[in-house]
Amino acid sequence: MTEAANTPLRRAALIVALANLGYFGVEFAVAVAIGSVSLFADSVDFLEDTSVNLLILMALGWSARARARVGMTLAVILLVPGLATLWTAWQKFALPIAPEPLALSLAGVGALVVNLGCALLLARVRHHGGSLGTAAFLSARNDTAANLAIIGAGLVTAFLWRSAWPDLIVGLAIAALNADAAREVWEAARQEHKAAA
């Protein structure tokens, strides 16, 4: 693939990496302050998205086979937030205190704005760079769904059920969503690797 063909994905990946890195700090601070599993999971996901997009920037000029290997690596990276979330959820089971619902919902709204912007930007270039573009788009798309669920958990906690469970359930669902995205990226990268061989 030519450098010119990769330019739109390269530009989008840089913007997305910077946006994700910036909001990681915000969401992580709120997660720690209010003890939220779902915000912790999502903040780690922002850091993972930063890594994914930086790897994409590095790998775009490489051969198809090398890009496919990076795609497989990205699939493994997509699992990291899920594992971190499982650990955080396990700790929350021991002390199930509900997070502050307003802060939870507001952080979720901020994350939704960032991720929706990233998903819309990446939707236009998701077919560039093979599995790399697919990985970036799927990650941002899944994150918007996770953010809607975080907002919902905050609202449920505020108005219906003052419990740690809505937050825990959403955190675990985010982990499952990342695992499914990892599977999709792995399969796409494996096909590319076979085709390049």
Order of alpha helices (4+ residues) and beta strands (2+ residues): alpha-alpha-alpha-alpha-alpha-alpha-alpha
